[in-house]
Amino acid sequence: MSPLSGKNILLGVTGGIAAYKSAEVVRLLSAANASVRVVMTRSAKSFVGPLTFQALTGYPVYSDLLDVDEEAAMGHIQLARWADCLAVAPATADFIAKMRAGLADDLLSTLCLAAEVPILIAPAMNRAMWSNPATLENIRVLAERGIHQLGPATGLQACGENGYGRMIEADAIYQAIQSLLSRKGSLQGLSVLVSAGPTREPIDPVRYISNRSSGKMGYELARAASEAGARVSLVSGPVSLPKPNLDAIVEVQTAAEMYSAVMERARTSDIYIGAAAVADYAPIDADIQKIKKNDPSLMLSLERTPDILASVAAMNPGPFTVGFAAETESLENNAKKKLESKNLDMIVANQVGGREGGFESDQNALTVLWKDGQVRFELAPKKQLAHKLVELIAERLQYSRNPRNE
Ligand code: PMT
Protein backbone atom coordinates (compact mmCIF):
# COMPACT_ATOMS: atom_id res chain seq x y z
CA MET A 1 0.00 0.00 0.00
CA SER A 2 1.29 3.48 -0.84
CA PRO A 3 2.29 5.51 2.23
CA LEU A 4 0.11 8.30 0.80
CA SER A 5 -2.96 6.13 0.60
CA GLY A 6 -5.83 7.88 2.38
CA LYS A 7 -3.84 11.06 3.04
CA ASN A 8 -5.48 14.42 2.36
CA ILE A 9 -3.31 16.88 0.50
CA LEU A 10 -4.13 20.48 -0.17
CA LEU A 11 -2.17 21.84 -3.13
CA GLY A 12 -1.94 25.61 -3.51
CA VAL A 13 -1.09 26.92 -6.96
CA THR A 14 0.06 30.52 -7.36
CA GLY A 15 0.63 32.55 -10.51
CA GLY A 16 3.84 31.42 -12.18
CA ILE A 17 4.72 29.74 -15.45
CA ALA A 18 5.66 26.61 -13.44
CA ALA A 19 1.96 26.15 -12.58
CA TYR A 20 1.71 23.67 -15.46
CA LYS A 21 4.05 21.33 -13.53
CA SER A 22 1.58 21.28 -10.63
CA ALA A 23 -0.82 19.21 -12.72
CA GLU A 24 1.81 16.46 -12.76
CA VAL A 25 2.19 16.75 -8.96
CA VAL A 26 -1.58 16.20 -8.64
CA ARG A 27 -1.43 13.24 -11.02
CA LEU A 28 1.39 11.57 -9.04
CA LEU A 29 -0.36 12.14 -5.70
CA SER A 30 -3.69 10.84 -7.01
CA ALA A 31 -1.98 7.78 -8.50
CA ALA A 32 -0.59 7.08 -4.99
CA ASN A 33 -4.22 7.11 -3.71
CA ALA A 34 -3.95 10.43 -1.89
CA SER A 35 -7.01 12.64 -1.87
CA VAL A 36 -6.04 16.00 -3.40
CA ARG A 37 -7.89 19.33 -3.36
CA VAL A 38 -6.48 22.28 -5.29
CA VAL A 39 -6.62 25.92 -4.29
CA MET A 40 -5.65 28.45 -6.97
CA THR A 41 -4.89 32.13 -6.60
CA ARG A 42 -6.49 34.48 -9.08
CA SER A 43 -3.23 34.94 -11.03
CA ALA A 44 -2.60 31.17 -11.17
CA LYS A 45 -5.70 30.89 -13.35
CA SER A 46 -3.96 33.00 -15.99
CA PHE A 47 -1.42 30.20 -16.42
CA VAL A 48 -3.51 27.00 -16.07
CA GLY A 49 -7.26 26.54 -16.23
CA PRO A 50 -9.02 25.22 -13.10
CA LEU A 51 -10.64 22.53 -15.25
CA THR A 52 -7.28 20.77 -15.59
CA PHE A 53 -7.07 20.32 -11.82
CA GLN A 54 -10.76 19.52 -11.51
CA ALA A 55 -10.37 16.71 -14.05
CA LEU A 56 -7.30 15.32 -12.27
CA THR A 57 -8.71 15.47 -8.70
CA GLY A 58 -12.38 14.88 -9.37
CA TYR A 59 -13.23 17.95 -7.25
CA PRO A 60 -13.89 21.59 -8.10
CA VAL A 61 -10.96 23.93 -7.57
CA TYR A 62 -11.22 26.34 -4.64
CA SER A 63 -10.15 29.91 -5.12
CA ASP A 64 -12.48 32.45 -3.49
CA LEU A 65 -12.53 33.26 0.19
CA LEU A 66 -15.95 34.84 0.03
CA ASP A 67 -17.69 32.50 -2.41
CA VAL A 68 -20.94 31.23 -0.89
CA ASP A 69 -20.96 27.98 -2.91
CA GLU A 70 -17.33 27.15 -2.12
CA GLU A 71 -17.79 27.90 1.58
CA ALA A 72 -20.96 25.78 1.64
CA ALA A 73 -19.08 22.83 0.06
CA MET A 74 -16.20 23.05 2.57
CA GLY A 75 -15.50 26.23 4.51
CA HIS A 76 -11.94 27.51 4.55
CA ILE A 77 -11.30 26.50 8.18
CA GLN A 78 -12.76 23.07 7.50
CA LEU A 79 -10.50 22.78 4.44
CA ALA A 80 -7.44 23.64 6.57
CA ARG A 81 -8.47 20.99 9.14
CA TRP A 82 -9.17 18.39 6.43
CA ALA A 83 -5.62 18.47 5.10
CA ASP A 84 -2.72 16.31 6.32
CA CYS A 85 -0.36 18.73 4.61
CA LEU A 86 -0.46 21.90 2.55
CA ALA A 87 1.94 22.27 -0.39
CA VAL A 88 2.24 25.50 -2.36
CA ALA A 89 3.74 24.81 -5.79
CA PRO A 90 4.68 27.02 -7.46
CA ALA A 91 5.16 29.62 -4.72
CA THR A 92 5.84 33.00 -6.29
CA ALA A 93 8.01 35.70 -4.69
CA ASP A 94 4.85 37.68 -4.03
CA PHE A 95 3.12 34.78 -2.30
CA ILE A 96 6.22 34.00 -0.21
CA ALA A 97 6.31 37.66 0.93
CA LYS A 98 2.63 37.42 1.81
CA MET A 99 3.19 34.29 3.89
CA ARG A 100 6.06 35.91 5.74
CA ALA A 101 3.87 38.94 6.51
CA GLY A 102 0.99 36.71 7.62
CA LEU A 103 -1.50 38.29 5.21
CA ALA A 104 -4.85 36.58 4.67
CA ASP A 105 -6.45 38.48 1.80
CA ASP A 106 -7.32 35.48 -0.36
CA LEU A 107 -8.22 31.85 0.19
CA LEU A 108 -4.73 30.36 -0.16
CA SER A 109 -2.99 32.83 2.16
CA THR A 110 -5.81 32.39 4.68
CA LEU A 111 -5.34 28.63 4.55
CA CYS A 112 -1.59 29.04 5.14
CA LEU A 113 -2.40 30.96 8.33
CA ALA A 114 -5.11 28.58 9.48
CA ALA A 115 -3.31 25.31 8.72
CA GLU A 116 -1.89 23.46 11.71
CA VAL A 117 -0.29 20.79 9.51
CA PRO A 118 3.12 20.78 7.77
CA ILE A 119 3.40 23.36 4.99
CA LEU A 120 5.77 22.95 2.04
CA ILE A 121 6.61 25.61 -0.53
CA ALA A 122 8.28 25.12 -3.91
CA PRO A 123 9.56 28.59 -4.86
CA ALA A 124 9.53 29.55 -8.55
CA MET A 125 10.65 32.89 -9.89
CA ASN A 126 13.23 34.75 -11.96
CA ARG A 127 16.82 34.31 -10.68
CA ALA A 128 17.23 38.00 -9.74
CA MET A 129 13.96 37.93 -7.80
CA TRP A 130 15.16 34.80 -5.98
CA SER A 131 18.53 36.30 -5.03
CA ASN A 132 17.01 39.62 -3.97
CA PRO A 133 17.73 40.12 -0.24
CA ALA A 134 14.02 40.69 0.41
CA THR A 135 13.12 37.23 -0.93
CA LEU A 136 16.03 35.53 0.82
CA GLU A 137 15.05 37.19 4.09
CA ASN A 138 11.43 36.06 3.64
CA ILE A 139 12.59 32.50 2.97
CA ARG A 140 14.85 32.56 6.04
CA VAL A 141 12.00 33.69 8.28
CA LEU A 142 9.65 31.04 6.86
CA ALA A 143 12.29 28.33 7.44
CA GLU A 144 12.56 29.48 11.07
CA ARG A 145 8.80 29.09 11.37
CA GLY A 146 9.07 25.50 10.19
CA ILE A 147 7.89 25.92 6.59
CA HIS A 148 9.55 23.23 4.45
CA GLN A 149 11.31 24.65 1.42
CA LEU A 150 11.69 22.56 -1.73
CA GLY A 151 14.23 24.04 -4.11
CA PRO A 152 14.39 26.13 -6.17
CA ALA A 153 16.47 24.41 -8.83
CA THR A 154 19.00 26.05 -11.09
CA GLY A 155 18.97 26.14 -14.90
CA LEU A 156 17.43 27.87 -17.89
CA GLN A 157 14.37 29.90 -16.94
CA ALA A 158 11.22 30.72 -18.89
CA CYS A 159 12.48 34.33 -19.25
CA GLY A 160 15.61 33.05 -21.00
CA GLU A 161 17.95 33.74 -18.07
CA ASN A 162 20.01 31.12 -16.28
CA GLY A 163 20.29 30.61 -12.51
CA TYR A 164 18.46 29.62 -9.32
CA GLY A 165 14.71 30.13 -9.35
CA ARG A 166 13.19 27.29 -11.40
CA MET A 167 10.61 25.23 -9.57
CA ILE A 168 11.95 21.75 -8.76
CA GLU A 169 10.45 18.92 -10.79
CA ALA A 170 7.03 17.45 -10.00
CA ASP A 171 8.51 14.11 -8.99
CA ALA A 172 10.79 15.75 -6.37
CA ILE A 173 7.78 17.59 -4.90
CA TYR A 174 5.81 14.34 -4.80
CA GLN A 175 8.74 12.55 -3.10
CA ALA A 176 9.08 15.32 -0.47
CA ILE A 177 5.36 15.16 0.37
CA GLN A 178 5.56 11.38 0.60
CA SER A 179 8.59 11.41 2.87
CA LEU A 180 7.01 14.05 5.13
CA LEU A 181 3.76 12.12 5.50
CA SER A 182 5.27 8.69 5.90
CA ARG A 183 7.82 9.37 8.59
CA LYS A 184 8.51 6.12 10.32
CA GLY A 185 11.55 5.08 12.26
CA SER A 186 13.34 4.88 15.55
CA LEU A 187 12.68 8.54 16.44
CA GLN A 188 9.09 8.73 15.21
CA GLY A 189 7.02 11.18 17.22
CA LEU A 190 10.06 12.73 18.92
CA SER A 191 11.45 16.21 18.51
CA VAL A 192 15.17 16.65 18.03
CA LEU A 193 17.18 19.85 18.30
CA VAL A 194 20.59 19.89 16.59
CA SER A 195 23.23 22.60 16.65
CA ALA A 196 25.78 22.68 13.83
CA GLY A 197 28.57 24.72 12.31
CA PRO A 198 30.89 27.32 13.80
CA THR A 199 30.09 30.58 15.55
CA ARG A 200 31.65 33.93 14.67
CA GLU A 201 32.64 36.30 17.46
CA PRO A 202 33.16 39.83 16.13
CA ILE A 203 36.42 41.68 16.83
CA ASP A 204 35.38 44.71 14.81
CA PRO A 205 32.96 45.24 11.90
CA VAL A 206 35.19 43.29 9.47
CA ARG A 207 36.98 40.65 11.57
CA TYR A 208 35.89 37.80 13.76
CA ILE A 209 37.14 34.78 15.75
CA SER A 210 35.85 31.47 14.42
CA ASN A 211 36.93 27.90 13.67
CA ARG A 212 37.05 25.42 10.81
CA SER A 213 33.69 23.71 11.32
CA SER A 214 31.85 23.30 8.00
CA GLY A 215 28.58 22.14 9.57
CA LYS A 216 28.70 18.84 7.64
CA MET A 217 28.54 16.56 10.70
CA GLY A 218 25.65 18.45 12.29
CA TYR A 219 23.68 18.78 9.04
CA GLU A 220 23.99 15.03 8.38
CA LEU A 221 22.77 14.34 11.91
CA ALA A 222 19.78 16.62 11.44
CA ARG A 223 18.94 14.83 8.16
CA ALA A 224 19.38 11.38 9.71
CA ALA A 225 17.13 12.28 12.67
CA SER A 226 14.49 13.53 10.25
CA GLU A 227 14.74 10.35 8.19
CA ALA A 228 14.31 8.39 11.44
CA GLY A 229 10.92 10.07 11.84
CA ALA A 230 11.73 12.94 14.21
CA ARG A 231 10.58 16.54 13.95
CA VAL A 232 13.92 18.28 13.64
CA SER A 233 14.98 21.85 14.40
CA LEU A 234 18.46 22.89 13.39
CA VAL A 235 20.29 25.85 14.90
CA SER A 236 23.09 26.60 12.50
CA GLY A 237 26.11 28.83 12.59
CA PRO A 238 27.33 30.38 9.29
CA VAL A 239 27.97 27.56 6.78
CA SER A 240 27.78 27.25 3.03
CA LEU A 241 25.82 24.00 2.81
CA PRO A 242 22.48 23.51 1.06
CA LYS A 243 19.56 23.75 3.49
CA PRO A 244 18.11 20.36 4.42
CA ASN A 245 14.36 19.86 4.42
CA LEU A 246 13.60 20.06 8.17
CA ASP A 247 10.88 21.35 10.46
CA ALA A 248 12.80 24.51 11.37
CA ILE A 249 16.19 26.03 10.63
CA VAL A 250 17.44 28.95 12.72
CA GLU A 251 20.54 30.73 11.46
CA VAL A 252 22.80 32.41 14.01
CA GLN A 253 26.25 34.00 14.02
CA THR A 254 27.56 34.25 17.57
CA ALA A 255 27.73 31.90 20.57
CA ALA A 256 25.34 34.20 22.44
CA GLU A 257 22.80 33.99 19.59
CA MET A 258 23.20 30.21 19.44
CA TYR A 259 22.67 30.04 23.21
CA SER A 260 19.35 31.96 22.96
CA ALA A 261 18.11 29.95 19.96
CA VAL A 262 18.94 26.61 21.60
CA MET A 263 17.61 27.47 25.06
CA GLU A 264 14.34 28.72 23.56
CA ARG A 265 13.73 25.31 21.95
CA ALA A 266 15.49 22.81 24.25
CA ARG A 267 12.75 22.49 26.87
CA THR A 268 10.24 21.30 24.28
CA SER A 269 12.72 18.90 22.62
CA ASP A 270 13.17 15.23 23.44
CA ILE A 271 16.79 15.17 22.28
CA TYR A 272 19.50 17.81 21.97
CA ILE A 273 22.60 17.07 19.88
CA GLY A 274 25.32 19.71 20.24
CA ALA A 275 27.46 19.20 17.15
CA ALA A 276 28.27 22.90 16.76
CA ALA A 277 31.81 24.11 17.28
CA VAL A 278 30.88 26.97 19.58
CA ALA A 279 33.61 29.53 20.24
CA ASP A 280 34.75 29.18 23.85
CA TYR A 281 35.84 32.82 24.08
CA ALA A 282 34.57 36.03 22.48
CA PRO A 283 36.04 39.57 22.45
CA ILE A 284 34.68 41.49 25.44
CA ASP A 285 33.82 44.58 23.44
CA ALA A 286 33.81 44.40 19.66
CA ASP A 287 35.17 47.65 18.20
CA ILE A 288 32.60 49.76 16.39
CA GLN A 289 35.18 50.89 13.84
CA LYS A 290 37.73 48.80 11.94
CA ILE A 291 40.86 48.47 14.14
CA LYS A 292 43.83 50.27 12.52
CA LYS A 293 47.17 48.51 12.26
CA ASN A 294 49.16 51.27 13.96
CA ASP A 295 50.82 49.16 16.65
CA PRO A 296 53.31 46.32 16.13
CA SER A 297 51.22 44.03 18.33
CA LEU A 298 47.61 43.90 19.44
CA MET A 299 46.03 42.53 22.63
CA LEU A 300 42.46 41.28 22.54
CA SER A 301 40.50 40.81 25.77
CA LEU A 302 38.30 37.76 25.58
CA GLU A 303 35.61 36.37 27.86
CA ARG A 304 34.07 32.93 28.12
CA THR A 305 30.93 32.36 26.08
CA PRO A 306 27.92 30.71 27.73
CA ASP A 307 28.23 26.90 27.77
CA ILE A 308 25.15 25.90 25.77
CA LEU A 309 25.60 22.16 26.20
CA ALA A 310 26.04 22.32 29.98
CA SER A 311 23.02 24.64 30.28
CA VAL A 312 20.80 22.22 28.32
CA ALA A 313 22.07 19.24 30.33
CA ALA A 314 21.24 21.10 33.56
CA MET A 315 17.56 21.54 32.60
CA ASN A 316 15.17 19.53 34.72
CA PRO A 317 13.16 18.24 33.02
CA GLY A 318 15.35 18.51 29.96
CA PRO A 319 16.07 16.66 26.73
CA PHE A 320 18.33 13.62 26.34
CA THR A 321 21.55 15.55 25.85
CA VAL A 322 24.30 14.49 23.47
CA GLY A 323 27.51 16.50 23.35
CA PHE A 324 30.48 16.34 21.01
CA ALA A 325 34.12 16.51 22.01
CA ALA A 326 36.62 17.77 19.45
CA GLU A 327 40.02 16.70 20.71
CA THR A 328 43.58 16.82 19.38
CA GLU A 329 44.90 14.43 22.09
CA SER A 330 43.71 11.96 24.78
CA LEU A 331 40.43 11.55 22.92
CA GLU A 332 38.69 9.18 25.32
CA ASN A 333 39.93 10.68 28.57
CA ASN A 334 39.03 14.22 27.62
CA ALA A 335 35.63 13.12 26.32
CA LYS A 336 34.92 11.20 29.54
CA LYS A 337 35.76 14.32 31.57
CA LYS A 338 33.29 16.38 29.49
CA LEU A 339 30.61 13.68 29.81
CA GLU A 340 30.90 13.79 33.60
CA SER A 341 31.55 17.49 34.23
CA LYS A 342 28.67 18.60 31.98
CA ASN A 343 26.38 15.77 33.20
CA LEU A 344 25.59 14.58 29.67
CA ASP A 345 23.64 11.50 28.62
CA MET A 346 26.14 10.77 25.86
CA ILE A 347 29.27 12.24 24.29
CA VAL A 348 30.63 11.78 20.78
CA ALA A 349 34.39 12.22 20.58
CA ASN A 350 36.24 12.94 17.36
CA GLN A 351 39.87 13.63 16.62
CA VAL A 352 40.46 17.06 15.07
CA GLY A 353 43.54 18.70 13.65
CA GLY A 354 44.75 15.49 11.98
CA ARG A 355 44.74 14.48 8.35
CA GLU A 356 41.53 12.44 8.38
CA GLY A 357 38.07 13.21 9.71
CA GLY A 358 37.12 16.03 12.08
CA PHE A 359 36.60 19.50 10.66
CA GLU A 360 35.61 20.13 7.01
CA SER A 361 36.16 16.55 5.81
CA ASP A 362 33.30 14.44 4.39
CA GLN A 363 34.51 11.60 6.62
CA ASN A 364 34.92 11.14 10.34
CA ALA A 365 35.59 8.52 13.03
CA LEU A 366 33.67 8.61 16.30
CA THR A 367 34.08 7.21 19.79
CA VAL A 368 30.75 7.40 21.59
CA LEU A 369 30.64 7.23 25.37
CA TRP A 370 27.86 7.15 27.95
CA LYS A 371 27.80 6.43 31.69
CA ASP A 372 28.43 2.71 31.49
CA GLY A 373 29.34 1.96 27.91
CA GLN A 374 31.08 3.02 24.75
CA VAL A 375 31.32 2.15 21.07
CA ARG A 376 33.72 3.05 18.26
CA PHE A 377 32.56 3.95 14.72
CA GLU A 378 35.61 3.75 12.42
CA LEU A 379 36.40 6.24 9.61
CA ALA A 380 33.36 6.47 7.28
CA PRO A 381 31.32 9.14 5.45
CA LYS A 382 29.65 11.56 7.89
CA LYS A 383 26.28 10.65 6.37
CA GLN A 384 26.74 6.98 7.29
CA LEU A 385 28.01 7.82 10.78
CA ALA A 386 25.06 10.13 11.36
CA HIS A 387 22.61 7.28 10.74
CA LYS A 388 24.53 4.96 13.10
CA LEU A 389 24.67 7.62 15.78
CA VAL A 390 20.96 8.40 15.48
CA GLU A 391 20.12 4.70 15.93
CA LEU A 392 22.38 4.54 18.99
CA ILE A 393 20.79 7.67 20.47
CA ALA A 394 17.31 6.18 19.92
CA GLU A 395 18.42 3.00 21.70
CA ARG A 396 20.01 4.80 24.66
CA LEU A 397 17.04 7.17 24.99
CA GLN A 398 14.67 4.23 25.15
CA TYR A 399 16.87 2.60 27.77
CA SER A 400 17.09 5.79 29.84
CA ARG A 401 13.27 5.97 29.86
CA ASN A 402 12.84 2.28 30.61
CA PRO A 403 16.11 0.81 32.02
CA ARG A 404 14.73 -2.70 32.57
CA ASN A 405 14.48 -3.24 28.80
CA GLU A 406 18.24 -3.67 28.28
O1 PMT B 1 31.34 20.84 11.09
P1 PMT B 1 32.30 19.81 10.52
O2 PMT B 1 33.33 20.43 9.60
O3 PMT B 1 31.57 18.64 9.89
O4 PMT B 1 33.14 19.20 11.73
C1 PMT B 1 32.50 18.45 12.72
C2 PMT B 1 32.95 18.84 14.13
C3 PMT B 1 34.41 18.43 14.31
C4 PMT B 1 32.80 20.34 14.36
C5 PMT B 1 32.01 18.09 15.13
O5 PMT B 1 32.10 16.71 14.90
C6 PMT B 1 32.36 18.40 16.58
O6 PMT B 1 33.24 17.82 17.19
N1 PMT B 1 31.64 19.37 17.17
C7 PMT B 1 31.93 19.92 18.53
C8 PMT B 1 33.08 20.85 18.43
C9 PMT B 1 33.44 21.47 19.77
O7 PMT B 1 33.17 22.63 19.99
O8 PMT B 1 33.94 20.63 20.65
P2 PMT B 1 34.41 21.04 22.15
O9 PMT B 1 35.08 19.82 22.65
O10 PMT B 1 35.16 22.33 22.12
O11 PMT B 1 33.04 21.29 22.89
C10 PMT B 1 32.37 20.27 23.62
C11 PMT B 1 30.89 20.41 23.48
O12 PMT B 1 30.46 21.61 24.13
C12 PMT B 1 30.34 20.47 22.06
O13 PMT B 1 29.15 19.70 21.99
C13 PMT B 1 30.04 21.95 21.86
O14 PMT B 1 28.92 22.13 20.97
C14 PMT B 1 29.65 22.37 23.27
N2 PMT B 1 29.88 23.78 23.61
C15 PMT B 1 31.14 24.31 23.62
C16 PMT B 1 31.32 25.63 24.00
C17 PMT B 1 30.19 26.40 24.34
N3 PMT B 1 30.33 27.69 24.69
N4 PMT B 1 28.97 25.87 24.32
C18 PMT B 1 28.79 24.58 23.95
O15 PMT B 1 27.65 24.10 23.91
Residues whose N, C-alpha, C, O or C-beta is under 5 A from the ligand:
A	BS01	PMT	G197 R212 S213 S214 G215 K216 M217 G274 A275 A276 A277 V278 A279 D280 T305 P306 D307 I308 L309 G323 F324 A325 A326 N350 G358 F359 E360 S361
